[in-house]
Amino acid sequence: MVTIRIIGTTPPCARCERAAREAAKAAERFPGQVEVLKIDALSPEAEAFGLLVTPGVAVGDELIASGKVVPADALAKRIQTLLGG
């Protein structure tokens, strides 16, 4: 199982919402293998990533973007690599 974490503000800003939509699109390509979690930027879990600008996008345990939206295609490539394909 691969986890995508969208680290954003509460309530979510427009970029945080777009980041979550792109993550959901990527997850749809891998039914039952990917989960998308939304994490508040002020939570202890988010602090562990050292995020300075939202949205943050983490795949697995790696923060791959800060302050920008990652397109679904780029996320799908990263997921495919983690799933071994």
PDB file of N, CA, C and O in Angstrom, chain B, residues numbered from 101:
ATOM      1  N   MET B 101       0.846  -1.176   0.000  1.00  0.00           N
ATOM      2  CA  MET B 101       0.000   0.000   0.000  1.00  0.00           C
ATOM      3  C   MET B 101       0.891   1.238   0.000  1.00  0.00           C
ATOM      4  O   MET B 101       1.808   1.349   0.813  1.00  0.00           O
ATOM      5  N   VAL B 102       0.622   2.156  -0.902  1.00  0.00           N
ATOM      6  CA  VAL B 102       1.336   3.421  -0.984  1.00  0.00           C
ATOM      7  C   VAL B 102       0.418   4.514  -0.440  1.00  0.00           C
ATOM      8  O   VAL B 102      -0.768   4.561  -0.766  1.00  0.00           O
ATOM      9  N   THR B 103       0.976   5.382   0.387  1.00  0.00           N
ATOM     10  CA  THR B 103       0.207   6.478   0.949  1.00  0.00           C
ATOM     11  C   THR B 103       0.676   7.802   0.358  1.00  0.00           C
ATOM     12  O   THR B 103       1.869   8.107   0.340  1.00  0.00           O
ATOM     13  N   ILE B 104      -0.288   8.579  -0.124  1.00  0.00           N
ATOM     14  CA  ILE B 104      -0.017   9.946  -0.556  1.00  0.00           C
ATOM     15  C   ILE B 104      -0.595  10.848   0.511  1.00  0.00           C
ATOM     16  O   ILE B 104      -1.778  10.762   0.841  1.00  0.00           O
ATOM     17  N   ARG B 105       0.248  11.717   1.049  1.00  0.00           N
ATOM     18  CA  ARG B 105      -0.217  12.668   2.055  1.00  0.00           C
ATOM     19  C   ARG B 105      -0.243  14.061   1.437  1.00  0.00           C
ATOM     20  O   ARG B 105       0.761  14.538   0.906  1.00  0.00           O
ATOM     21  N   ILE B 106      -1.390  14.697   1.512  1.00  0.00           N
ATOM     22  CA  ILE B 106      -1.524  16.089   1.098  1.00  0.00           C
ATOM     23  C   ILE B 106      -1.519  16.906   2.381  1.00  0.00           C
ATOM     24  O   ILE B 106      -2.430  16.795   3.202  1.00  0.00           O
ATOM     25  N   ILE B 107      -0.499  17.717   2.546  1.00  0.00           N
ATOM     26  CA  ILE B 107      -0.346  18.497   3.766  1.00  0.00           C
ATOM     27  C   ILE B 107      -0.771  19.926   3.433  1.00  0.00           C
ATOM     28  O   ILE B 107      -0.138  20.610   2.628  1.00  0.00           O
ATOM     29  N   GLY B 108      -1.851  20.355   4.067  1.00  0.00           N
ATOM     30  CA  GLY B 108      -2.388  21.665   3.725  1.00  0.00           C
ATOM     31  C   GLY B 108      -3.029  22.372   4.886  1.00  0.00           C
ATOM     32  O   GLY B 108      -2.994  21.922   6.031  1.00  0.00           O
ATOM     33  N   THR B 109      -3.616  23.496   4.547  1.00  0.00           N
ATOM     34  CA  THR B 109      -4.259  24.343   5.541  1.00  0.00           C
ATOM     35  C   THR B 109      -5.674  23.857   5.830  1.00  0.00           C
ATOM     36  O   THR B 109      -6.272  23.111   5.054  1.00  0.00           O
ATOM     37  N   THR B 110      -6.191  24.308   6.980  1.00  0.00           N
ATOM     38  CA  THR B 110      -7.578  24.022   7.345  1.00  0.00           C
ATOM     39  C   THR B 110      -8.247  25.344   7.661  1.00  0.00           C
ATOM     40  O   THR B 110      -7.836  26.019   8.606  1.00  0.00           O
ATOM     41  N   PRO B 111      -9.262  25.741   6.909  1.00  0.00           N
ATOM     42  CA  PRO B 111      -9.817  25.071   5.733  1.00  0.00           C
ATOM     43  C   PRO B 111      -8.818  25.122   4.573  1.00  0.00           C
ATOM     44  O   PRO B 111      -7.931  25.975   4.541  1.00  0.00           O
ATOM     45  N   PRO B 112      -8.976  24.197   3.623  1.00  0.00           N
ATOM     46  CA  PRO B 112      -7.983  24.108   2.542  1.00  0.00           C
ATOM     47  C   PRO B 112      -8.028  25.295   1.591  1.00  0.00           C
ATOM     48  O   PRO B 112      -9.099  25.789   1.239  1.00  0.00           O
ATOM     49  N   CYS B 113      -6.849  25.742   1.183  1.00  0.00           N
ATOM     50  CA  CYS B 113      -6.748  26.783   0.171  1.00  0.00           C
ATOM     51  C   CYS B 113      -6.974  26.145  -1.206  1.00  0.00           C
ATOM     52  O   CYS B 113      -7.074  24.923  -1.316  1.00  0.00           O
ATOM     53  N   ALA B 114      -7.053  26.959  -2.235  1.00  0.00           N
ATOM     54  CA  ALA B 114      -7.322  26.456  -3.587  1.00  0.00           C
ATOM     55  C   ALA B 114      -6.229  25.500  -4.057  1.00  0.00           C
ATOM     56  O   ALA B 114      -6.530  24.478  -4.673  1.00  0.00           O
ATOM     57  N   ARG B 115      -4.959  25.817  -3.776  1.00  0.00           N
ATOM     58  CA  ARG B 115      -3.871  24.916  -4.205  1.00  0.00           C
ATOM     59  C   ARG B 115      -3.903  23.601  -3.446  1.00  0.00           C
ATOM     60  O   ARG B 115      -3.615  22.549  -4.017  1.00  0.00           O
ATOM     61  N   CYS B 116      -4.246  23.648  -2.174  1.00  0.00           N
ATOM     62  CA  CYS B 116      -4.352  22.414  -1.388  1.00  0.00           C
ATOM     63  C   CYS B 116      -5.469  21.528  -1.945  1.00  0.00           C
ATOM     64  O   CYS B 116      -5.313  20.310  -2.035  1.00  0.00           O
ATOM     65  N   GLU B 117      -6.588  22.139  -2.316  1.00  0.00           N
ATOM     66  CA  GLU B 117      -7.688  21.374  -2.907  1.00  0.00           C
ATOM     67  C   GLU B 117      -7.275  20.768  -4.245  1.00  0.00           C
ATOM     68  O   GLU B 117      -7.596  19.613  -4.526  1.00  0.00           O
ATOM     69  N   ARG B 118      -6.561  21.542  -5.080  1.00  0.00           N
ATOM     70  CA  ARG B 118      -6.095  21.010  -6.368  1.00  0.00           C
ATOM     71  C   ARG B 118      -5.119  19.863  -6.159  1.00  0.00           C
ATOM     72  O   ARG B 118      -5.168  18.865  -6.878  1.00  0.00           O
ATOM     73  N   ALA B 119      -4.235  19.999  -5.179  1.00  0.00           N
ATOM     74  CA  ALA B 119      -3.270  18.934  -4.891  1.00  0.00           C
ATOM     75  C   ALA B 119      -4.001  17.659  -4.484  1.00  0.00           C
ATOM     76  O   ALA B 119      -3.610  16.566  -4.894  1.00  0.00           O
ATOM     77  N   ALA B 120      -5.046  17.786  -3.690  1.00  0.00           N
ATOM     78  CA  ALA B 120      -5.829  16.616  -3.273  1.00  0.00           C
ATOM     79  C   ALA B 120      -6.543  15.980  -4.457  1.00  0.00           C
ATOM     80  O   ALA B 120      -6.613  14.754  -4.550  1.00  0.00           O
ATOM     81  N   ARG B 121      -7.076  16.802  -5.371  1.00  0.00           N
ATOM     82  CA  ARG B 121      -7.745  16.255  -6.567  1.00  0.00           C
ATOM     83  C   ARG B 121      -6.762  15.500  -7.455  1.00  0.00           C
ATOM     84  O   ARG B 121      -7.090  14.430  -7.967  1.00  0.00           O
ATOM     85  N   GLU B 122      -5.560  16.044  -7.643  1.00  0.00           N
ATOM     86  CA  GLU B 122      -4.553  15.369  -8.471  1.00  0.00           C
ATOM     87  C   GLU B 122      -4.136  14.045  -7.826  1.00  0.00           C
ATOM     88  O   GLU B 122      -3.943  13.049  -8.523  1.00  0.00           O
ATOM     89  N   ALA B 123      -3.999  14.033  -6.507  1.00  0.00           N
ATOM     90  CA  ALA B 123      -3.646  12.802  -5.799  1.00  0.00           C
ATOM     91  C   ALA B 123      -4.744  11.755  -5.958  1.00  0.00           C
ATOM     92  O   ALA B 123      -4.456  10.574  -6.148  1.00  0.00           O
ATOM     93  N   ALA B 124      -5.999  12.186  -5.880  1.00  0.00           N
ATOM     94  CA  ALA B 124      -7.119  11.250  -6.048  1.00  0.00           C
ATOM     95  C   ALA B 124      -7.142  10.674  -7.457  1.00  0.00           C
ATOM     96  O   ALA B 124      -7.423   9.489  -7.636  1.00  0.00           O
ATOM     97  N   LYS B 125      -6.848  11.504  -8.464  1.00  0.00           N
ATOM     98  CA  LYS B 125      -6.790  11.012  -9.850  1.00  0.00           C
ATOM     99  C   LYS B 125      -5.705   9.955 -10.004  1.00  0.00           C
ATOM    100  O   LYS B 125      -5.918   8.925 -10.643  1.00  0.00           O
ATOM    101  N   ALA B 126      -4.543  10.214  -9.417  1.00  0.00           N
ATOM    102  CA  ALA B 126      -3.443   9.251  -9.493  1.00  0.00           C
ATOM    103  C   ALA B 126      -3.813   7.954  -8.776  1.00  0.00           C
ATOM    104  O   ALA B 126      -3.529   6.866  -9.278  1.00  0.00           O
ATOM    105  N   ALA B 127      -4.443   8.063  -7.609  1.00  0.00           N
ATOM    106  CA  ALA B 127      -4.816   6.877  -6.834  1.00  0.00           C
ATOM    107  C   ALA B 127      -5.824   6.005  -7.571  1.00  0.00           C
ATOM    108  O   ALA B 127      -5.808   4.782  -7.430  1.00  0.00           O
ATOM    109  N   GLU B 128      -6.699   6.627  -8.357  1.00  0.00           N
ATOM    110  CA  GLU B 128      -7.701   5.868  -9.120  1.00  0.00           C
ATOM    111  C   GLU B 128      -7.066   4.880 -10.091  1.00  0.00           C
ATOM    112  O   GLU B 128      -7.686   3.880 -10.453  1.00  0.00           O
ATOM    113  N   ARG B 129      -5.858   5.150 -10.507  1.00  0.00           N
ATOM    114  CA  ARG B 129      -5.153   4.276 -11.457  1.00  0.00           C
ATOM    115  C   ARG B 129      -4.638   2.998 -10.805  1.00  0.00           C
ATOM    116  O   ARG B 129      -4.248   2.058 -11.498  1.00  0.00           O
ATOM    117  N   PHE B 130      -4.637   2.962  -9.475  1.00  0.00           N
ATOM    118  CA  PHE B 130      -4.110   1.814  -8.728  1.00  0.00           C
ATOM    119  C   PHE B 130      -5.133   1.378  -7.676  1.00  0.00           C
ATOM    120  O   PHE B 130      -4.886   1.537  -6.480  1.00  0.00           O
ATOM    121  N   PRO B 131      -6.274   0.832  -8.102  1.00  0.00           N
ATOM    122  CA  PRO B 131      -7.341   0.483  -7.155  1.00  0.00           C
ATOM    123  C   PRO B 131      -6.845  -0.430  -6.025  1.00  0.00           C
ATOM    124  O   PRO B 131      -6.207  -1.455  -6.266  1.00  0.00           O
ATOM    125  N   GLY B 132      -7.152  -0.032  -4.805  1.00  0.00           N
ATOM    126  CA  GLY B 132      -6.809  -0.844  -3.645  1.00  0.00           C
ATOM    127  C   GLY B 132      -5.342  -0.816  -3.253  1.00  0.00           C
ATOM    128  O   GLY B 132      -4.958  -1.489  -2.296  1.00  0.00           O
ATOM    129  N   GLN B 133      -4.500  -0.051  -3.968  1.00  0.00           N
ATOM    130  CA  GLN B 133      -3.070  -0.032  -3.678  1.00  0.00           C
ATOM    131  C   GLN B 133      -2.561   1.309  -3.165  1.00  0.00           C
ATOM    132  O   GLN B 133      -1.430   1.418  -2.692  1.00  0.00           O
ATOM    133  N   VAL B 134      -3.415   2.334  -3.264  1.00  0.00           N
ATOM    134  CA  VAL B 134      -3.000   3.685  -2.888  1.00  0.00           C
ATOM    135  C   VAL B 134      -4.073   4.324  -2.018  1.00  0.00           C
ATOM    136  O   VAL B 134      -5.264   4.234  -2.317  1.00  0.00           O
ATOM    137  N   GLU B 135      -3.641   4.968  -0.939  1.00  0.00           N
ATOM    138  CA  GLU B 135      -4.568   5.740  -0.128  1.00  0.00           C
ATOM    139  C   GLU B 135      -4.096   7.190  -0.101  1.00  0.00           C
ATOM    140  O   GLU B 135      -2.896   7.467  -0.097  1.00  0.00           O
ATOM    141  N   VAL B 136      -5.049   8.100  -0.083  1.00  0.00           N
ATOM    142  CA  VAL B 136      -4.759   9.531  -0.028  1.00  0.00           C
ATOM    143  C   VAL B 136      -5.228  10.056   1.320  1.00  0.00           C
ATOM    144  O   VAL B 136      -6.392   9.902   1.689  1.00  0.00           O
ATOM    145  N   LEU B 137      -4.311  10.674   2.048  1.00  0.00           N
ATOM    146  CA  LEU B 137      -4.624  11.253   3.346  1.00  0.00           C
ATOM    147  C   LEU B 137      -4.417  12.754   3.290  1.00  0.00           C
ATOM    148  O   LEU B 137      -3.449  13.233   2.699  1.00  0.00           O
ATOM    149  N   LYS B 138      -5.320  13.491   3.900  1.00  0.00           N
ATOM    150  CA  LYS B 138      -5.169  14.938   4.021  1.00  0.00           C
ATOM    151  C   LYS B 138      -4.710  15.223   5.446  1.00  0.00           C
ATOM    152  O   LYS B 138      -5.348  14.806   6.412  1.00  0.00           O
ATOM    153  N   ILE B 139      -3.609  15.929   5.561  1.00  0.00           N
ATOM    154  CA  ILE B 139      -2.994  16.204   6.848  1.00  0.00           C
ATOM    155  C   ILE B 139      -2.954  17.715   7.061  1.00  0.00           C
ATOM    156  O   ILE B 139      -2.551  18.455   6.164  1.00  0.00           O
ATOM    157  N   ASP B 140      -3.364  18.174   8.233  1.00  0.00           N
ATOM    158  CA  ASP B 140      -3.297  19.597   8.549  1.00  0.00           C
ATOM    159  C   ASP B 140      -1.836  20.004   8.712  1.00  0.00           C
ATOM    160  O   ASP B 140      -1.052  19.301   9.350  1.00  0.00           O
ATOM    161  N   ALA B 141      -1.483  21.137   8.133  1.00  0.00           N
ATOM    162  CA  ALA B 141      -0.098  21.612   8.150  1.00  0.00           C
ATOM    163  C   ALA B 141       0.429  21.878   9.557  1.00  0.00           C
ATOM    164  O   ALA B 141       1.643  21.911   9.762  1.00  0.00           O
ATOM    165  N   LEU B 142      -0.454  22.066  10.521  1.00  0.00           N
ATOM    166  CA  LEU B 142      -0.025  22.334  11.893  1.00  0.00           C
ATOM    167  C   LEU B 142       0.011  21.086  12.764  1.00  0.00           C
ATOM    168  O   LEU B 142       0.273  21.179  13.964  1.00  0.00           O
ATOM    169  N   SER B 143      -0.246  19.932  12.185  1.00  0.00           N
ATOM    170  CA  SER B 143      -0.251  18.690  12.964  1.00  0.00           C
ATOM    171  C   SER B 143       1.177  18.197  13.209  1.00  0.00           C
ATOM    172  O   SER B 143       2.093  18.540  12.461  1.00  0.00           O
ATOM    173  N   PRO B 144       1.362  17.394  14.257  1.00  0.00           N
ATOM    174  CA  PRO B 144       2.684  16.825  14.522  1.00  0.00           C
ATOM    175  C   PRO B 144       3.204  15.986  13.346  1.00  0.00           C
ATOM    176  O   PRO B 144       4.402  15.996  13.062  1.00  0.00           O
ATOM    177  N   GLU B 145       2.310  15.263  12.664  1.00  0.00           N
ATOM    178  CA  GLU B 145       2.735  14.458  11.521  1.00  0.00           C
ATOM    179  C   GLU B 145       3.302  15.343  10.412  1.00  0.00           C
ATOM    180  O   GLU B 145       4.311  14.999   9.797  1.00  0.00           O
ATOM    181  N   ALA B 146       2.662  16.471  10.158  1.00  0.00           N
ATOM    182  CA  ALA B 146       3.143  17.395   9.128  1.00  0.00           C
ATOM    183  C   ALA B 146       4.478  18.010   9.530  1.00  0.00           C
ATOM    184  O   ALA B 146       5.366  18.174   8.694  1.00  0.00           O
ATOM    185  N   GLU B 147       4.617  18.346  10.788  1.00  0.00           N
ATOM    186  CA  GLU B 147       5.862  18.927  11.275  1.00  0.00           C
ATOM    187  C   GLU B 147       7.049  18.003  11.039  1.00  0.00           C
ATOM    188  O   GLU B 147       8.164  18.475  10.816  1.00  0.00           O
ATOM    189  N   ALA B 148       6.829  16.708  11.083  1.00  0.00           N
ATOM    190  CA  ALA B 148       7.900  15.741  10.864  1.00  0.00           C
ATOM    191  C   ALA B 148       8.478  15.847   9.446  1.00  0.00           C
ATOM    192  O   ALA B 148       9.627  15.467   9.221  1.00  0.00           O
ATOM    193  N   PHE B 149       7.693  16.358   8.492  1.00  0.00           N
ATOM    194  CA  PHE B 149       8.170  16.515   7.124  1.00  0.00           C
ATOM    195  C   PHE B 149       8.952  17.819   6.936  1.00  0.00           C
ATOM    196  O   PHE B 149       9.600  17.996   5.904  1.00  0.00           O
ATOM    197  N   GLY B 150       8.906  18.726   7.899  1.00  0.00           N
ATOM    198  CA  GLY B 150       9.634  19.981   7.799  1.00  0.00           C
ATOM    199  C   GLY B 150       9.087  20.908   6.720  1.00  0.00           C
ATOM    200  O   GLY B 150       9.833  21.680   6.119  1.00  0.00           O
ATOM    201  N   LEU B 151       7.804  20.830   6.483  1.00  0.00           N
ATOM    202  CA  LEU B 151       7.156  21.617   5.438  1.00  0.00           C
ATOM    203  C   LEU B 151       7.152  23.094   5.803  1.00  0.00           C
ATOM    204  O   LEU B 151       6.818  23.457   6.931  1.00  0.00           O
ATOM    205  N   LEU B 152       7.526  23.954   4.843  1.00  0.00           N
ATOM    206  CA  LEU B 152       7.522  25.391   5.076  1.00  0.00           C
ATOM    207  C   LEU B 152       6.404  26.105   4.324  1.00  0.00           C
ATOM    208  O   LEU B 152       5.929  27.151   4.766  1.00  0.00           O
ATOM    209  N   VAL B 153       5.977  25.542   3.181  1.00  0.00           N
ATOM    210  CA  VAL B 153       4.955  26.164   2.342  1.00  0.00           C
ATOM    211  C   VAL B 153       3.957  25.091   1.934  1.00  0.00           C
ATOM    212  O   VAL B 153       4.346  23.980   1.573  1.00  0.00           O
ATOM    213  N   THR B 154       2.656  25.426   1.991  1.00  0.00           N
ATOM    214  CA  THR B 154       1.622  24.473   1.572  1.00  0.00           C
ATOM    215  C   THR B 154       1.243  24.745   0.125  1.00  0.00           C
ATOM    216  O   THR B 154       1.416  25.867  -0.352  1.00  0.00           O
ATOM    217  N   PRO B 155       0.737  23.756  -0.577  1.00  0.00           N
ATOM    218  CA  PRO B 155       0.547  22.389  -0.109  1.00  0.00           C
ATOM    219  C   PRO B 155       1.852  21.597  -0.155  1.00  0.00           C
ATOM    220  O   PRO B 155       2.758  21.881  -0.938  1.00  0.00           O
ATOM    221  N   GLY B 156       1.906  20.620   0.694  1.00  0.00           N
ATOM    222  CA  GLY B 156       2.998  19.660   0.656  1.00  0.00           C
ATOM    223  C   GLY B 156       2.442  18.349   0.135  1.00  0.00           C
ATOM    224  O   GLY B 156       1.306  17.983   0.437  1.00  0.00           O
ATOM    225  N   VAL B 157       3.236  17.651  -0.639  1.00  0.00           N
ATOM    226  CA  VAL B 157       2.823  16.354  -1.168  1.00  0.00           C
ATOM    227  C   VAL B 157       3.909  15.345  -0.810  1.00  0.00           C
ATOM    228  O   VAL B 157       5.070  15.495  -1.193  1.00  0.00           O
ATOM    229  N   ALA B 158       3.512  14.329  -0.077  1.00  0.00           N
ATOM    230  CA  ALA B 158       4.436  13.269   0.308  1.00  0.00           C
ATOM    231  C   ALA B 158       3.930  11.949  -0.259  1.00  0.00           C
ATOM    232  O   ALA B 158       2.743  11.632  -0.167  1.00  0.00           O
ATOM    233  N   VAL B 159       4.832  11.197  -0.835  1.00  0.00           N
ATOM    234  CA  VAL B 159       4.509   9.859  -1.331  1.00  0.00           C
ATOM    235  C   VAL B 159       5.336   8.889  -0.505  1.00  0.00           C
ATOM    236  O   VAL B 159       6.563   8.970  -0.471  1.00  0.00           O
ATOM    237  N   GLY B 160       4.650   7.975   0.154  1.00  0.00           N
ATOM    238  CA  GLY B 160       5.342   7.126   1.111  1.00  0.00           C
ATOM    239  C   GLY B 160       5.808   8.018   2.249  1.00  0.00           C
ATOM    240  O   GLY B 160       5.015   8.763   2.825  1.00  0.00           O
ATOM    241  N   ASP B 161       7.086   7.946   2.571  1.00  0.00           N
ATOM    242  CA  ASP B 161       7.638   8.771   3.650  1.00  0.00           C
ATOM    243  C   ASP B 161       8.475   9.926   3.128  1.00  0.00           C
ATOM    244  O   ASP B 161       9.198  10.559   3.897  1.00  0.00           O
ATOM    245  N   GLU B 162       8.389  10.215   1.821  1.00  0.00           N
ATOM    246  CA  GLU B 162       9.215  11.248   1.212  1.00  0.00           C
ATOM    247  C   GLU B 162       8.382  12.446   0.768  1.00  0.00           C
ATOM    248  O   GLU B 162       7.410  12.294   0.028  1.00  0.00           O
ATOM    249  N   LEU B 163       8.764  13.631   1.221  1.00  0.00           N
ATOM    250  CA  LEU B 163       8.136  14.858   0.764  1.00  0.00           C
ATOM    251  C   LEU B 163       8.665  15.142  -0.633  1.00  0.00           C
ATOM    252  O   LEU B 163       9.863  15.362  -0.809  1.00  0.00           O
ATOM    253  N   ILE B 164       7.783  15.138  -1.633  1.00  0.00           N
ATOM    254  CA  ILE B 164       8.241  15.336  -3.012  1.00  0.00           C
ATOM    255  C   ILE B 164       7.942  16.725  -3.545  1.00  0.00           C
ATOM    256  O   ILE B 164       8.480  17.108  -4.584  1.00  0.00           O
ATOM    257  N   ALA B 165       7.100  17.489  -2.864  1.00  0.00           N
ATOM    258  CA  ALA B 165       6.792  18.844  -3.316  1.00  0.00           C
ATOM    259  C   ALA B 165       6.357  19.699  -2.138  1.00  0.00           C
ATOM    260  O   ALA B 165       5.717  19.227  -1.199  1.00  0.00           O
ATOM    261  N   SER B 166       6.723  20.964  -2.219  1.00  0.00           N
ATOM    262  CA  SER B 166       6.333  21.934  -1.207  1.00  0.00           C
ATOM    263  C   SER B 166       5.955  23.217  -1.924  1.00  0.00           C
ATOM    264  O   SER B 166       6.758  23.774  -2.674  1.00  0.00           O
ATOM    265  N   GLY B 167       4.737  23.687  -1.697  1.00  0.00           N
ATOM    266  CA  GLY B 167       4.290  24.932  -2.290  1.00  0.00           C
ATOM    267  C   GLY B 167       3.815  24.823  -3.719  1.00  0.00           C
ATOM    268  O   GLY B 167       3.626  25.837  -4.392  1.00  0.00           O
ATOM    269  N   LYS B 168       3.619  23.595  -4.195  1.00  0.00           N
ATOM    270  CA  LYS B 168       3.121  23.430  -5.555  1.00  0.00           C
ATOM    271  C   LYS B 168       2.270  22.176  -5.673  1.00  0.00           C
ATOM    272  O   LYS B 168       2.326  21.279  -4.832  1.00  0.00           O
ATOM    273  N   VAL B 169       1.487  22.138  -6.734  1.00  0.00           N
ATOM    274  CA  VAL B 169       0.616  20.999  -7.013  1.00  0.00           C
ATOM    275  C   VAL B 169       1.380  20.032  -7.915  1.00  0.00           C
ATOM    276  O   VAL B 169       1.959  20.440  -8.922  1.00  0.00           O
ATOM    277  N   VAL B 170       1.377  18.766  -7.556  1.00  0.00           N
ATOM    278  CA  VAL B 170       2.024  17.737  -8.378  1.00  0.00           C
ATOM    279  C   VAL B 170       0.957  17.113  -9.277  1.00  0.00           C
ATOM    280  O   VAL B 170      -0.051  16.613  -8.779  1.00  0.00           O
ATOM    281  N   PRO B 171       1.167  17.137 -10.604  1.00  0.00           N
ATOM    282  CA  PRO B 171       0.175  16.559 -11.519  1.00  0.00           C
ATOM    283  C   PRO B 171      -0.009  15.054 -11.295  1.00  0.00           C
ATOM    284  O   PRO B 171       0.912  14.359 -10.866  1.00  0.00           O
ATOM    285  N   ALA B 172      -1.202  14.574 -11.591  1.00  0.00           N
ATOM    286  CA  ALA B 172      -1.538  13.163 -11.398  1.00  0.00           C
ATOM    287  C   ALA B 172      -0.576  12.248 -12.140  1.00  0.00           C
ATOM    288  O   ALA B 172      -0.204  11.199 -11.615  1.00  0.00           O
ATOM    289  N   ASP B 173      -0.161  12.623 -13.355  1.00  0.00           N
ATOM    290  CA  ASP B 173       0.758  11.779 -14.125  1.00  0.00           C
ATOM    291  C   ASP B 173       2.094  11.599 -13.411  1.00  0.00           C
ATOM    292  O   ASP B 173       2.641  10.497 -13.383  1.00  0.00           O
ATOM    293  N   ALA B 174       2.620  12.677 -12.835  1.00  0.00           N
ATOM    294  CA  ALA B 174       3.889  12.591 -12.105  1.00  0.00           C
ATOM    295  C   ALA B 174       3.731  11.739 -10.846  1.00  0.00           C
ATOM    296  O   ALA B 174       4.615  10.952 -10.508  1.00  0.00           O
ATOM    297  N   LEU B 175       2.612  11.900 -10.163  1.00  0.00           N
ATOM    298  CA  LEU B 175       2.358  11.066  -8.981  1.00  0.00           C
ATOM    299  C   LEU B 175       2.240   9.603  -9.366  1.00  0.00           C
ATOM    300  O   LEU B 175       2.759   8.735  -8.664  1.00  0.00           O
ATOM    301  N   ALA B 176       1.564   9.317 -10.474  1.00  0.00           N
ATOM    302  CA  ALA B 176       1.383   7.928 -10.922  1.00  0.00           C
ATOM    303  C   ALA B 176       2.731   7.280 -11.228  1.00  0.00           C
ATOM    304  O   ALA B 176       2.932   6.104 -10.926  1.00  0.00           O
ATOM    305  N   LYS B 177       3.647   8.028 -11.820  1.00  0.00           N
ATOM    306  CA  LYS B 177       4.981   7.474 -12.108  1.00  0.00           C
ATOM    307  C   LYS B 177       5.700   7.119 -10.822  1.00  0.00           C
ATOM    308  O   LYS B 177       6.328   6.065 -10.726  1.00  0.00           O
ATOM    309  N   ARG B 178       5.610   7.996  -9.832  1.00  0.00           N
ATOM    310  CA  ARG B 178       6.271   7.741  -8.546  1.00  0.00           C
ATOM    311  C   ARG B 178       5.648   6.527  -7.855  1.00  0.00           C
ATOM    312  O   ARG B 178       6.355   5.696  -7.286  1.00  0.00           O
ATOM    313  N   ILE B 179       4.320   6.435  -7.911  1.00  0.00           N
ATOM    314  CA  ILE B 179       3.615   5.303  -7.305  1.00  0.00           C
ATOM    315  C   ILE B 179       4.019   4.001  -7.992  1.00  0.00           C
ATOM    316  O   ILE B 179       4.289   2.999  -7.329  1.00  0.00           O
ATOM    317  N   GLN B 180       4.058   4.022  -9.312  1.00  0.00           N
ATOM    318  CA  GLN B 180       4.425   2.827 -10.078  1.00  0.00           C
ATOM    319  C   GLN B 180       5.813   2.335  -9.661  1.00  0.00           C
ATOM    320  O   GLN B 180       6.036   1.133  -9.518  1.00  0.00           O
ATOM    321  N   THR B 181       6.739   3.270  -9.470  1.00  0.00           N
ATOM    322  CA  THR B 181       8.079   2.900  -9.041  1.00  0.00           C
ATOM    323  C   THR B 181       8.045   2.242  -7.661  1.00  0.00           C
ATOM    324  O   THR B 181       8.698   1.224  -7.432  1.00  0.00           O
ATOM    325  N   LEU B 182       7.281   2.833  -6.751  1.00  0.00           N
ATOM    326  CA  LEU B 182       7.207   2.272  -5.393  1.00  0.00           C
ATOM    327  C   LEU B 182       6.533   0.908  -5.368  1.00  0.00           C
ATOM    328  O   LEU B 182       6.849   0.070  -4.524  1.00  0.00           O
ATOM    329  N   LEU B 183       5.614   0.685  -6.284  1.00  0.00           N
ATOM    330  CA  LEU B 183       4.922  -0.608  -6.342  1.00  0.00           C
ATOM    331  C   LEU B 183       5.741  -1.677  -7.086  1.00  0.00           C
ATOM    332  O   LEU B 183       5.348  -2.839  -7.186  1.00  0.00           O
ATOM    333  N   GLY B 184       6.891  -1.233  -7.599  1.00  0.00           N
ATOM    334  CA  GLY B 184       7.795  -2.199  -8.229  1.00  0.00           C
ATOM    335  C   GLY B 184       7.530  -2.451  -9.701  1.00  0.00           C
ATOM    336  O   GLY B 184       7.799  -3.542 -10.205  1.00  0.00           O
ATOM    337  N   GLY B 185       7.006  -1.449 -10.392  1.00  0.00           N
ATOM    338  CA  GLY B 185       6.710  -1.674 -11.801  1.00  0.00           C
ATOM    339  C   GLY B 185       7.230  -0.672 -12.722  1.00  0.00           C
ATOM    340  O   GLY B 185       7.028  -0.781 -13.932  1.00  0.00           O
TER     341      GLY B 185
END
